[in-house]
Amino acid sequence: MQTLQGKTAIIVGAGIVGLAHARSLLLRGYQVQVFERHPAAVGASIRNFGMVWPIGQPDGPLYERAMRSRHIWQELCQQAGIWYDAVGSLHAATTALEATVMQELAGLYQHRGVRWLSAAELAAKGAASHRHHCQGALWSPTEMIVEARQAIGQVAGWLQAQGVAFHFGTAVAEAGSGRVVAGGRHYEADLVLICSGADFETIYPQHFAQAPITRCQLQMMRLAAQPAGYHMGPALCGGLSLIHYKSFEAAPSLGALRAHYQQQMPQYLAAGIHVMACQSPTGEITVGDTHEYGLHLTPFDRAEWNQWVLQYLDSFASFPQRAVAQTWNGQYAKLTNGATEWVAEPEPGVWVVNGLGGAGMTLSFGLAEELAAKW
Ligand SMILES: Cc1cc2nc3c(=O)[nH]c(=O)nc-3n(C[C@H](O)[C@H](O)[C@H](O)COP(=O)(O)OP(=O)(O)OC[C@H]3O[C@@H](n4cnc5c(N)ncnc54)[C@H](O)[C@@H]3O)c2cc1C
């Protein structure tokens, strides 16, 4: 890879977007400094499922970006000793219509190794859904899990060991061409990247105010650690996830399924609920989620929404330990115009990279590689 010895970069934000760019610039010979307002990243990147999720991306550039990210995640986890589990994913069908949509998708995504599993094949996978009379499931081999709450700090630690300078607990108050002001001091660099996640008010607030961007708040839970030796197998979703991901829109029967949910469970659609579960290295099960959009969102979680999530989870999965150990919420930046990222240059040499929505863990490393050609 061609290096640019002597070039310098400042990155604002130590979430996955900032870290992915720190990695890609480091590999290209930049001297990189990362500024993070908190003593450690505590934003969307540590609050998520840690699902690296190519199955949610449509064929073409986004799927390729997701697979490139997955490759980088895997390589980085191996290099830095970060836990990951390349478990793949299952979408469990509890109705004939869900089964039809999944069979259509299995046909459309054969080239990805996606397959329809019969109920018997599903049971043979040892999955958490097998006790549930599911009609079958959509299996995909490409999904992997990282433990986000550890992995983000570990990626930062690994980058630091490779020479990236981190300024934790240091908010950037102002940015401009070739410079930032942070903690009352001035810093200079050839390139400034603003990867500030759901903070739209501190740097370039006027640009954020005009951008097609909003926030999405999600409620999440963790079930207590499962008995020693229990492994839930692939990450698991219910049918509602079929209407959540772009890649599934290609199924001819999806419209009928959406209409069915709208009629049968309108409160789930109103709360933006679809239910996913995966297992952490300590045996807990991460479960979510709900979706609420807007610039001003209540900080108060709705217990009722969490109950709906758990009720729906019970319809397609069961776990030996079902007690809820933790609840939390998280916010990500979401574009309102259907775009998958917002990359803008408010001043020469200063770039904002934001708006990856619910797919930042899946797409950031690949996006950072693509954008490196731009700087
Ligand atoms: C509950 C939940 C579940 C999700 N599940 C998944 C999933 O399973 N798979 C997936 O692919 N994606 C998932 N996502 C989406 C993914 O987490 C986000 O797309 C991604 O984390 C966004 O990364 P980011 O770096 O832009 O934001 P953040 O992680 O929020 O990082 C931005 C950072 O910038 C810092 N910052 C902001 N302003 C300043 C400043 N002025 N000075 C210094 N520092 C500043 C903040 O403190 C913060 O640490 C989920 C998101 C949530 C909330």
The ligand as an SDF file (V2000), in Angstrom:
LIG
                    3D

 53 58  0  0  0  0  0  0  0  0999 V2000
  -28.8300   -0.0760   20.2600 C   0  0  0  0  0  0  0  0  0  0  0  0
  -28.0870   -0.1180   18.9680 C   0  0  0  0  0  0  0  0  0  0  0  0
  -27.9060   -1.3280   18.3170 C   0  0  0  0  0  0  0  0  0  0  0  0
  -27.1760   -1.3740   17.1240 C   0  0  0  0  0  0  0  0  0  0  0  0
  -26.8490   -2.5890   16.5920 N   0  0  0  0  0  0  0  0  0  0  0  0
  -25.9910   -2.6380   15.5430 C   0  0  0  0  0  0  0  0  0  0  0  0
  -25.5000   -3.8700   15.0820 C   0  0  0  0  0  0  0  0  0  0  0  0
  -25.7210   -4.9210   15.6790 O   0  0  0  0  0  0  0  0  0  0  0  0
  -24.7560   -3.8910   13.9420 N   0  0  0  0  0  0  0  0  0  0  0  0
  -24.4200   -2.7420   13.2850 C   0  0  0  0  0  0  0  0  0  0  0  0
  -23.7800   -2.8190   12.2450 O   0  0  0  0  0  0  0  0  0  0  0  0
  -24.7940   -1.5390   13.7670 N   0  0  0  0  0  0  0  0  0  0  0  0
  -25.5610   -1.4540   14.8740 C   0  0  0  0  0  0  0  0  0  0  0  0
  -25.9480   -0.2590   15.3690 N   0  0  0  0  0  0  0  0  0  0  0  0
  -25.4900    0.9660   14.6920 C   0  0  0  0  0  0  0  0  0  0  0  0
  -24.0670    1.3200   15.0940 C   0  0  0  0  0  0  0  0  0  0  0  0
  -23.8720    1.1270   16.4690 O   0  0  0  0  0  0  0  0  0  0  0  0
  -23.8060    2.7770   14.6900 C   0  0  0  0  0  0  0  0  0  0  0  0
  -24.0160    2.9350   13.3030 O   0  0  0  0  0  0  0  0  0  0  0  0
  -22.3760    3.1950   14.9890 C   0  0  0  0  0  0  0  0  0  0  0  0
  -22.0070    2.8360   16.2920 O   0  0  0  0  0  0  0  0  0  0  0  0
  -22.1810    4.6890   14.7920 C   0  0  0  0  0  0  0  0  0  0  0  0
  -20.8330    4.9520   15.0760 O   0  0  0  0  0  0  0  0  0  0  0  0
  -20.3110    6.4230   15.2670 P   0  0  0  0  0  0  0  0  0  0  0  0
  -18.8580    6.3300   15.4660 O   0  0  0  0  0  0  0  0  0  0  0  0
  -20.8520    7.2900   14.1800 O   0  0  0  0  0  0  0  0  0  0  0  0
  -21.0580    6.9550   16.5910 O   0  0  0  0  0  0  0  0  0  0  0  0
  -20.7030    6.7840   18.1250 P   0  0  0  0  0  0  0  0  0  0  0  0
  -20.3660    5.4070   18.4850 O   0  0  0  0  0  0  0  0  0  0  0  0
  -21.8320    7.4110   18.8810 O   0  0  0  0  0  0  0  0  0  0  0  0
  -19.3750    7.6210   18.3040 O   0  0  0  0  0  0  0  0  0  0  0  0
  -19.3010    9.0250   18.1760 C   0  0  0  0  0  0  0  0  0  0  0  0
  -18.2860    9.4810   19.1950 C   0  0  0  0  0  0  0  0  0  0  0  0
  -17.9480   10.8380   18.9730 O   0  0  0  0  0  0  0  0  0  0  0  0
  -17.7420   11.4510   20.2290 C   0  0  0  0  0  0  0  0  0  0  0  0
  -17.8870   12.8980   20.0510 N   0  0  0  0  0  0  0  0  0  0  0  0
  -18.9690   13.5580   19.5530 C   0  0  0  0  0  0  0  0  0  0  0  0
  -18.7170   14.8770   19.4990 N   0  0  0  0  0  0  0  0  0  0  0  0
  -17.4660   15.0590   19.9840 C   0  0  0  0  0  0  0  0  0  0  0  0
  -16.6470   16.1980   20.1760 C   0  0  0  0  0  0  0  0  0  0  0  0
  -17.0840   17.4280   19.8800 N   0  0  0  0  0  0  0  0  0  0  0  0
  -15.4100   16.0370   20.6910 N   0  0  0  0  0  0  0  0  0  0  0  0
  -14.9460   14.7910   20.9990 C   0  0  0  0  0  0  0  0  0  0  0  0
  -15.6890   13.6690   20.8400 N   0  0  0  0  0  0  0  0  0  0  0  0
  -16.9310   13.8000   20.3280 C   0  0  0  0  0  0  0  0  0  0  0  0
  -18.8180   10.8390   21.0950 C   0  0  0  0  0  0  0  0  0  0  0  0
  -18.5110   10.9700   22.4710 O   0  0  0  0  0  0  0  0  0  0  0  0
  -18.8160    9.4030   20.6120 C   0  0  0  0  0  0  0  0  0  0  0  0
  -17.9680    8.5640   21.3880 O   0  0  0  0  0  0  0  0  0  0  0  0
  -26.6830   -0.1780   16.5550 C   0  0  0  0  0  0  0  0  0  0  0  0
  -26.8880    1.0350   17.2080 C   0  0  0  0  0  0  0  0  0  0  0  0
  -27.5660    1.0710   18.4060 C   0  0  0  0  0  0  0  0  0  0  0  0
  -27.7360    2.3900   19.1020 C   0  0  0  0  0  0  0  0  0  0  0  0
  1  2  1  0
  2  3  1  0
  2 52  2  0
  3  4  2  0
  4  5  1  0
  4 50  1  0
  5  6  2  0
  6  7  1  0
  6 13  1  0
  7  8  2  0
  7  9  1  0
  9 10  1  0
 10 11  2  0
 10 12  1  0
 12 13  2  0
 13 14  1  0
 14 15  1  0
 14 50  1  0
 15 16  1  0
 16 17  1  0
 16 18  1  0
 18 19  1  0
 18 20  1  0
 20 21  1  0
 20 22  1  0
 22 23  1  0
 23 24  1  0
 24 25  2  0
 24 26  1  0
 24 27  1  0
 27 28  1  0
 28 29  2  0
 28 30  1  0
 28 31  1  0
 31 32  1  0
 32 33  1  0
 33 34  1  0
 33 48  1  0
 34 35  1  0
 35 36  1  0
 35 46  1  0
 36 37  1  0
 36 45  1  0
 37 38  2  0
 38 39  1  0
 39 40  1  0
 39 45  2  0
 40 41  1  0
 40 42  2  0
 42 43  1  0
 43 44  2  0
 44 45  1  0
 46 47  1  0
 46 48  1  0
 48 49  1  0
 50 51  2  0
 51 52  1  0
 52 53  1  0
M  END
$$$$
